[in-house]
Amino acid sequence: MIGVLGGTFDPIHYGHLRPAHEVCRRLALEVLHVVPASIPPHRPPPLAAPEQRLRMVALAVPEFPPLAADDREIRRGGISYTAPTLESLRAEIGAETPLCFVLGSDAFAGLPAWHRWQEIFDLAHLVVMRRPGASMHEADSVPLWAAGRLCRGAEELASRPAGGVLYLTVTPLDIAATRLREQIARGQTPDPGQLPPAVWDYIRANRIYRRSGA
């Protein structure tokens, strides 16, 4: 199975990387494409340039195989919608290979507001990362449009190319890109447990997120 994880990654940090690696291990993914958005459709524009965010992802992923940096949304430019990204990946891997789109529970809940959202199920499975203690059996936790697609494990995903929904409990990390940017803007050094050293070295060398004079 192949996976894909999108985001702004402004900057990428261990709160992205470690849960993503956990998903890879639990689902036995061959590769997880980490795809920085060019222009995200549902949040303010990132502070770092697209090429800078792609470079930070490329510096971060070697610590966590089989994660791999993927530049397709930045190459495509414009607003980074998920459906065209999945179409691009599907064209590369073929119609029969299982493809898993990995996302958080908040993003999953807002899926009906996404561009061409119903087509996503024709292109990929959805793997929804949940925090420990969240139960997929809670009455209000599974949207009606997803209830008929629920899968019980990786084996069900591997048995068909797309269309399933799997809730996967992952270990959360209390790291937020917003807090990291604020720390760096004040001239502070983030805790080493938050950013891969290569990413921090790149941010520091290029003075990304720093206020003038900081």
Phi and psi in degrees as GROMACS dihedral restraints (atoms count N, CA, C in turn):
[ dihedral_restraints ]
;  ai    aj    ak    al  type     phi  dphi    fc
    3     4     5     6     1  -113.4    20    10
    4     5     6     7     1   144.0    20    10
    6     7     8     9     1  -121.2    20    10
    7     8     9    10     1   160.8    20    10
    9    10    11    12     1  -142.9    20    10
   10    11    12    13     1   134.9    20    10
   12    13    14    15     1  -130.4    20    10
   13    14    15    16     1   119.1    20    10
   15    16    17    18     1  -104.3    20    10
   16    17    18    19     1   166.7    20    10
   18    19    20    21     1   167.2    20    10
   19    20    21    22     1   173.7    20    10
   21    22    23    24     1   -80.2    20    10
   22    23    24    25     1   -35.6    20    10
   24    25    26    27     1    52.1    20    10
   25    26    27    28     1    61.1    20    10
   27    28    29    30     1  -122.0    20    10
   28    29    30    31     1    64.2    20    10
   30    31    32    33     1   -99.4    20    10
   31    32    33    34     1   168.3    20    10
   33    34    35    36     1   -68.5    20    10
   34    35    36    37     1   142.7    20    10
   36    37    38    39     1  -145.9    20    10
   37    38    39    40     1   178.6    20    10
   39    40    41    42     1   -66.5    20    10
   40    41    42    43     1   -21.7    20    10
   42    43    44    45     1   -66.7    20    10
   43    44    45    46     1   -22.7    20    10
   45    46    47    48     1   -86.8    20    10
   46    47    48    49     1   -45.5    20    10
   48    49    50    51     1   -72.4    20    10
   49    50    51    52     1   -46.1    20    10
   51    52    53    54     1   -68.9    20    10
   52    53    54    55     1   -45.4    20    10
   54    55    56    57     1   -61.5    20    10
   55    56    57    58     1   -37.4    20    10
   57    58    59    60     1   -63.5    20    10
   58    59    60    61     1   -41.0    20    10
   60    61    62    63     1   -66.0    20    10
   61    62    63    64     1   -36.0    20    10
   63    64    65    66     1   -62.7    20    10
   64    65    66    67     1   -41.6    20    10
   66    67    68    69     1   -61.2    20    10
   67    68    69    70     1   -44.2    20    10
   69    70    71    72     1   -56.7    20    10
   70    71    72    73     1   -45.9    20    10
   72    73    74    75     1   -66.5    20    10
   73    74    75    76     1   -43.4    20    10
   75    76    77    78     1   -68.9    20    10
   76    77    78    79     1   -33.0    20    10
   78    79    80    81     1   -99.8    20    10
   79    80    81    82     1    -2.4    20    10
   81    82    83    84     1    55.0    20    10
   82    83    84    85     1    47.3    20    10
   84    85    86    87     1   -71.0    20    10
   85    86    87    88     1   141.5    20    10
   87    88    89    90     1   -70.4    20    10
   88    89    90    91     1   -40.2    20    10
   90    91    92    93     1  -155.2    20    10
   91    92    93    94     1   148.2    20    10
   93    94    95    96     1  -121.4    20    10
   94    95    96    97     1   110.4    20    10
   96    97    98    99     1   -74.6    20    10
   97    98    99   100     1   120.4    20    10
   99   100   101   102     1  -100.5    20    10
  100   101   102   103     1   113.2    20    10
  102   103   104   105     1  -115.9    20    10
  103   104   105   106     1   101.6    20    10
  105   106   107   108     1   -69.2    20    10
  106   107   108   109     1   137.4    20    10
  108   109   110   111     1   -73.5    20    10
  109   110   111   112     1   146.1    20    10
  111   112   113   114     1   -74.2    20    10
  112   113   114   115     1   -63.2    20    10
  114   115   116   117     1  -128.5    20    10
  115   116   117   118     1   110.1    20    10
  117   118   119   120     1   -69.7    20    10
  118   119   120   121     1   138.0    20    10
  120   121   122   123     1   -81.5    20    10
  121   122   123   124     1   -18.3    20    10
  123   124   125   126     1  -118.5    20    10
  124   125   126   127     1    15.9    20    10
  126   127   128   129     1  -154.8    20    10
  127   128   129   130     1   166.4    20    10
  129   130   131   132     1   -60.4    20    10
  130   131   132   133     1   157.4    20    10
  132   133   134   135     1   -60.1    20    10
  133   134   135   136     1   142.7    20    10
  135   136   137   138     1   -63.8    20    10
  136   137   138   139     1   156.5    20    10
  138   139   140   141     1   -80.2    20    10
  139   140   141   142     1   -40.4    20    10
  141   142   143   144     1   -78.3    20    10
  142   143   144   145     1   146.8    20    10
  144   145   146   147     1   -65.5    20    10
  145   146   147   148     1   154.6    20    10
  147   148   149   150     1   -52.7    20    10
  148   149   150   151     1   -43.6    20    10
  150   151   152   153     1   -65.9    20    10
  151   152   153   154     1   -32.9    20    10
  153   154   155   156     1   -69.1    20    10
  154   155   156   157     1   -42.7    20    10
  156   157   158   159     1   -66.8    20    10
  157   158   159   160     1   -38.5    20    10
  159   160   161   162     1   -62.3    20    10
  160   161   162   163     1   -42.6    20    10
  162   163   164   165     1   -63.9    20    10
  163   164   165   166     1   -39.0    20    10
  165   166   167   168     1   -64.6    20    10
  166   167   168   169     1   -39.9    20    10
  168   169   170   171     1   -63.0    20    10
  169   170   171   172     1   -44.6    20    10
  171   172   173   174     1   -61.7    20    10
  172   173   174   175     1   -34.4    20    10
  174   175   176   177     1   -73.9    20    10
  175   176   177   178     1   -28.1    20    10
  177   178   179   180     1   -84.0    20    10
  178   179   180   181     1   -37.7    20    10
  180   181   182   183     1   -70.5    20    10
  181   182   183   184     1   -25.5    20    10
  183   184   185   186     1   -58.0    20    10
  184   185   186   187     1   -24.0    20    10
  186   187   188   189     1   -71.8    20    10
  187   188   189   190     1   -16.4    20    10
  189   190   191   192     1  -133.6    20    10
  190   191   192   193     1    64.0    20    10
  192   193   194   195     1   -64.1    20    10
  193   194   195   196     1   142.9    20    10
  195   196   197   198     1   -98.5    20    10
  196   197   198   199     1    32.9    20    10
  198   199   200   201     1   -67.7    20    10
  199   200   201   202     1   144.3    20    10
  201   202   203   204     1  -143.5    20    10
  202   203   204   205     1   134.6    20    10
  204   205   206   207     1   -69.3    20    10
  205   206   207   208     1   139.5    20    10
  207   208   209   210     1  -134.1    20    10
  208   209   210   211     1   122.6    20    10
  210   211   212   213     1   -99.9    20    10
  211   212   213   214     1    14.2    20    10
  213   214   215   216     1   -64.3    20    10
  214   215   216   217     1   -35.7    20    10
  216   217   218   219     1   -73.6    20    10
  217   218   219   220     1   -34.5    20    10
  219   220   221   222     1   -70.8    20    10
  220   221   222   223     1   -39.4    20    10
  222   223   224   225     1   -63.6    20    10
  223   224   225   226     1   -38.2    20    10
  225   226   227   228     1   -69.8    20    10
  226   227   228   229     1   -34.4    20    10
  228   229   230   231     1    71.7    20    10
  229   230   231   232     1   177.6    20    10
  231   232   233   234     1    70.8    20    10
  232   233   234   235     1  -163.4    20    10
  234   235   236   237     1   -72.1    20    10
  235   236   237   238     1   133.8    20    10
  237   238   239   240     1   -93.0    20    10
  238   239   240   241     1    90.7    20    10
  240   241   242   243     1   -87.4    20    10
  241   242   243   244     1   146.6    20    10
  243   244   245   246     1   -71.2    20    10
  244   245   246   247     1   -41.8    20    10
  246   247   248   249     1   -56.6    20    10
  247   248   249   250     1   -48.2    20    10
  249   250   251   252     1   -63.0    20    10
  250   251   252   253     1   -32.7    20    10
  252   253   254   255     1   -64.8    20    10
  253   254   255   256     1   -44.9    20    10
  255   256   257   258     1   -66.3    20    10
  256   257   258   259     1   -36.2    20    10
  258   259   260   261     1   -61.3    20    10
  259   260   261   262     1   -41.3    20    10
  261   262   263   264     1   -63.4    20    10
  262   263   264   265     1   -45.3    20    10
  264   265   266   267     1   -65.7    20    10
  265   266   267   268     1   -41.2    20    10
  267   268   269   270     1   -60.9    20    10
  268   269   270   271     1   -38.9    20    10
  270   271   272   273     1   -63.4    20    10
  271   272   273   274     1   -30.9    20    10
  273   274   275   276     1   -79.4    20    10
  274   275   276   277     1   -39.8    20    10
  276   277   278   279     1   -95.9    20    10
  277   278   279   280     1   -10.3    20    10
  279   280   281   282     1    94.0    20    10
  280   281   282   283     1   169.0    20    10
  282   283   284   285     1   -76.8    20    10
  283   284   285   286     1   -21.6    20    10
  285   286   287   288     1  -101.4    20    10
  286   287   288   289     1   -14.3    20    10
  288   289   290   291     1   -73.3    20    10
  289   290   291   292     1   127.7    20    10
  291   292   293   294     1   -62.5    20    10
  292   293   294   295     1   131.7    20    10
  294   295   296   297     1  -123.4    20    10
  295   296   297   298     1   128.2    20    10
  297   298   299   300     1  -115.0    20    10
  298   299   300   301     1   119.8    20    10
  300   301   302   303     1   -94.1    20    10
  301   302   303   304     1   117.0    20    10
  303   304   305   306     1   -97.3    20    10
  304   305   306   307     1   130.5    20    10
  306   307   308   309     1  -152.0    20    10
  307   308   309   310     1   164.4    20    10
  309   310   311   312     1   -82.0    20    10
  310   311   312   313     1   166.5    20    10
  312   313   314   315     1   -67.3    20    10
  313   314   315   316     1   -33.7    20    10
  315   316   317   318     1   -65.5    20    10
  316   317   318   319     1   -44.6    20    10
  318   319   320   321     1   -63.3    20    10
  319   320   321   322     1   -40.4    20    10
  321   322   323   324     1   -61.7    20    10
  322   323   324   325     1   -42.8    20    10
  324   325   326   327     1   -61.4    20    10
  325   326   327   328     1   -30.7    20    10
  327   328   329   330     1   -92.9    20    10
  328   329   330   331     1     9.0    20    10
  330   331   332   333     1   -55.0    20    10
  331   332   333   334     1   -38.6    20    10
  333   334   335   336     1   -61.6    20    10
  334   335   336   337     1   -12.8    20    10
  336   337   338   339     1   -88.8    20    10
  337   338   339   340     1    -3.3    20    10
  339   340   341   342     1   -80.9    20    10
  340   341   342   343     1   156.2    20    10
  342   343   344   345     1   -64.8    20    10
  343   344   345   346     1   124.1    20    10
  345   346   347   348     1    54.0    20    10
  346   347   348   349     1    41.2    20    10
  348   349   350   351     1   -64.4    20    10
  349   350   351   352     1   -34.0    20    10
  351   352   353   354     1   -69.1    20    10
  352   353   354   355     1   -25.5    20    10
  354   355   356   357     1   -71.9    20    10
  355   356   357   358     1   -19.6    20    10
  357   358   359   360     1   -59.7    20    10
  358   359   360   361     1   -35.9    20    10
  360   361   362   363     1   -67.8    20    10
  361   362   363   364     1   -23.1    20    10
  363   364   365   366     1   -78.6    20    10
  364   365   366   367     1   -17.0    20    10
  366   367   368   369     1  -104.3    20    10
  367   368   369   370     1   -28.7    20    10
  369   370   371   372     1  -156.8    20    10
  370   371   372   373     1   161.6    20    10
  372   373   374   375     1   -79.1    20    10
  373   374   375   376     1   157.4    20    10
  375   376   377   378     1  -110.3    20    10
  376   377   378   379     1   124.5    20    10
  378   379   380   381     1  -110.3    20    10
  379   380   381   382     1   113.6    20    10
  381   382   383   384     1  -101.3    20    10
  382   383   384   385     1   114.8    20    10
  384   385   386   387     1   -78.5    20    10
  385   386   387   388     1   127.5    20    10
  387   388   389   390     1  -124.1    20    10
  388   389   390   391     1   152.5    20    10
  390   391   392   393     1   -78.8    20    10
  391   392   393   394     1   153.1    20    10
  393   394   395   396     1   -56.5    20    10
  394   395   396   397     1   140.3    20    10
  396   397   398   399     1    98.8    20    10
  397   398   399   400     1   -19.2    20    10
  399   400   401   402     1   -83.1    20    10
  400   401   402   403     1   127.9    20    10
  402   403   404   405     1  -107.0    20    10
  403   404   405   406     1   130.4    20    10
  405   406   407   408     1   -70.9    20    10
  406   407   408   409     1    -7.3    20    10
  408   409   410   411     1   -94.5    20    10
  409   410   411   412     1    -2.6    20    10
  411   412   413   414     1   -63.4    20    10
  412   413   414   415     1   138.3    20    10
  414   415   416   417     1   -59.6    20    10
  415   416   417   418     1   -34.4    20    10
  417   418   419   420     1   -98.2    20    10
  418   419   420   421     1     9.8    20    10
  420   421   422   423     1   -93.7    20    10
  421   422   423   424     1   -20.8    20    10
  423   424   425   426     1  -111.1    20    10
  424   425   426   427     1   115.5    20    10
  426   427   428   429     1   -60.6    20    10
  427   428   429   430     1   148.7    20    10
  429   430   431   432     1   -57.9    20    10
  430   431   432   433     1   -35.7    20    10
  432   433   434   435     1   -72.3    20    10
  433   434   435   436     1   -10.2    20    10
  435   436   437   438     1  -108.0    20    10
  436   437   438   439     1   -14.6    20    10
  438   439   440   441     1   -58.3    20    10
  439   440   441   442     1   -38.2    20    10
  441   442   443   444     1   -79.0    20    10
  442   443   444   445     1    -1.5    20    10
  444   445   446   447     1  -108.1    20    10
  445   446   447   448     1    -0.5    20    10
  447   448   449   450     1   -62.8    20    10
  448   449   450   451     1   137.1    20    10
  450   451   452   453     1  -115.8    20    10
  451   452   453   454     1   156.1    20    10
  453   454   455   456     1   -96.2    20    10
  454   455   456   457     1   -15.4    20    10
  456   457   458   459     1  -176.9    20    10
  457   458   459   460     1  -179.4    20    10
  459   460   461   462     1   -61.8    20    10
  460   461   462   463     1   -30.5    20    10
  462   463   464   465     1   -62.1    20    10
  463   464   465   466     1   -38.7    20    10
  465   466   467   468     1   -67.1    20    10
  466   467   468   469     1   -39.4    20    10
  468   469   470   471     1   -63.4    20    10
  469   470   471   472     1   -41.4    20    10
  471   472   473   474     1   -69.1    20    10
  472   473   474   475     1   -16.9    20    10
  474   475   476   477     1   -82.0    20    10
  475   476   477   478     1   -10.5    20    10
  477   478   479   480     1  -151.7    20    10
  478   479   480   481     1   160.5    20    10
  480   481   482   483     1   -76.1    20    10
  481   482   483   484     1   -26.8    20    10
  483   484   485   486     1  -163.7    20    10
  484   485   486   487     1   173.1    20    10
  486   487   488   489     1   101.4    20    10
  487   488   489   490     1   -10.9    20    10
  489   490   491   492     1   -95.7    20    10
  490   491   492   493     1   164.3    20    10
  492   493   494   495     1  -128.3    20    10
  493   494   495   496     1   123.9    20    10
  495   496   497   498     1  -123.3    20    10
  496   497   498   499     1   123.0    20    10
  498   499   500   501     1   -85.6    20    10
  499   500   501   502     1   128.9    20    10
  501   502   503   504     1  -129.3    20    10
  502   503   504   505     1   119.8    20    10
  504   505   506   507     1   -78.0    20    10
  505   506   507   508     1   126.2    20    10
  507   508   509   510     1  -124.3    20    10
  508   509   510   511     1   161.3    20    10
  510   511   512   513     1   -79.9    20    10
  511   512   513   514     1   118.0    20    10
  513   514   515   516     1   -81.1    20    10
  514   515   516   517     1   154.1    20    10
  516   517   518   519     1  -125.5    20    10
  517   518   519   520     1   134.1    20    10
  519   520   521   522     1   -83.3    20    10
  520   521   522   523     1    70.1    20    10
  522   523   524   525     1  -129.4    20    10
  523   524   525   526     1   132.0    20    10
  525   526   527   528     1  -129.4    20    10
  526   527   528   529     1   133.7    20    10
  528   529   530   531     1   -60.7    20    10
  529   530   531   532     1   -35.1    20    10
  531   532   533   534     1   -59.8    20    10
  532   533   534   535     1   -46.3    20    10
  534   535   536   537     1   -65.2    20    10
  535   536   537   538     1   -39.2    20    10
  537   538   539   540     1   -62.0    20    10
  538   539   540   541     1   -45.3    20    10
  540   541   542   543     1   -62.4    20    10
  541   542   543   544     1   -39.9    20    10
  543   544   545   546     1   -64.7    20    10
  544   545   546   547     1   -42.6    20    10
  546   547   548   549     1   -60.0    20    10
  547   548   549   550     1   -48.4    20    10
  549   550   551   552     1   -64.6    20    10
  550   551   552   553     1   -38.7    20    10
  552   553   554   555     1   -60.6    20    10
  553   554   555   556     1   -31.3    20    10
  555   556   557   558     1   -84.4    20    10
  556   557   558   559     1     1.4    20    10
  558   559   560   561     1    84.9    20    10
  559   560   561   562     1    13.1    20    10
  561   562   563   564     1   -90.5    20    10
  562   563   564   565     1   155.5    20    10
  564   565   566   567     1   -95.7    20    10
  565   566   567   568     1   122.4    20    10
  567   568   569   570     1   -62.6    20    10
  568   569   570   571     1   153.2    20    10
  570   571   572   573     1   -57.5    20    10
  571   572   573   574     1   138.0    20    10
  573   574   575   576     1   -62.3    20    10
  574   575   576   577     1   -16.8    20    10
  576   577   578   579     1   -81.6    20    10
  577   578   579   580     1     2.1    20    10
  579   580   581   582     1  -102.2    20    10
  580   581   582   583     1   -36.5    20    10
  582   583   584   585     1  -124.5    20    10
  583   584   585   586     1   142.1    20    10
  585   586   587   588     1   -58.9    20    10
  586   587   588   589     1   139.7    20    10
  588   589   590   591     1   -54.2    20    10
  589   590   591   592     1   -38.5    20    10
  591   592   593   594     1   -65.5    20    10
  592   593   594   595     1   -34.4    20    10
  594   595   596   597     1   -69.1    20    10
  595   596   597   598     1   -44.0    20    10
  597   598   599   600     1   -63.4    20    10
  598   599   600   601     1   -40.4    20    10
  600   601   602   603     1   -61.3    20    10
  601   602   603   604     1   -39.5    20    10
  603   604   605   606     1   -67.9    20    10
  604   605   606   607     1   -44.1    20    10
  606   607   608   609     1   -60.1    20    10
  607   608   609   610     1   -45.7    20    10
  609   610   611   612     1   -66.5    20    10
  610   611   612   613     1   -44.2    20    10
  612   613   614   615     1   -64.6    20    10
  613   614   615   616     1   -32.1    20    10
  615   616   617   618     1  -102.3    20    10
  616   617   618   619     1     3.4    20    10
  618   619   620   621     1    54.3    20    10
  619   620   621   622     1    39.8    20    10
  621   622   623   624     1   -74.6    20    10
  622   623   624   625     1   137.6    20    10
  624   625   626   627     1    75.1    20    10
  625   626   627   628     1    -3.3    20    10
  627   628   629   630     1   -79.6    20    10
  628   629   630   631     1   135.3    20    10
  630   631   632   633     1   -72.9    20    10
  631   632   633   634     1   152.5    20    10
  633   634   635   636     1   -57.8    20    10
  634   635   636   637     1   125.3    20    10
  636   637   638   639     1    89.6    20    10
  637   638   639   640     1   -10.1    20    10
